[in-house]
């Protein structure tokens, strides 16, 4: 299944779900490599908070177009 995303200039482009899963798996695989050196100098809660901030920043481009449509009164995916 291919989802449609709207670019910043209103252009639409498609991103296959497989690509998004592959990126998530890559980030999950890199996590221990980054976490081990940080664990020596940083508290666990700070590391987890940083990871969550990174994930929010990476998902915002996908979420903002949906949020803008919901706020403008246009029907969301529930009515499709």
Phi, psi and omega in degrees: 000138182245128177266156180253131178241146180258127179285176184294333181260018177086359179280144178261143173215162184248146177230117179290144180301329180298321179296317179296321177294321179296320177295317178298319179295322178295317178297321179294322179289329180280340184308310180295328179295321180279327187286324184299310178294325180291330183296336180284334186239347187232146177290152182299321181296326178291320178296314180297318178300315179298320178296319180292322176298316179299316179296321177296316180296324180286334181265347180303319179300335179274330185272325185300317177299322178294317181296322180295321179292322180293321181286338182273002178091356177285150182290143180271198184286345182291333184268359181282000000 
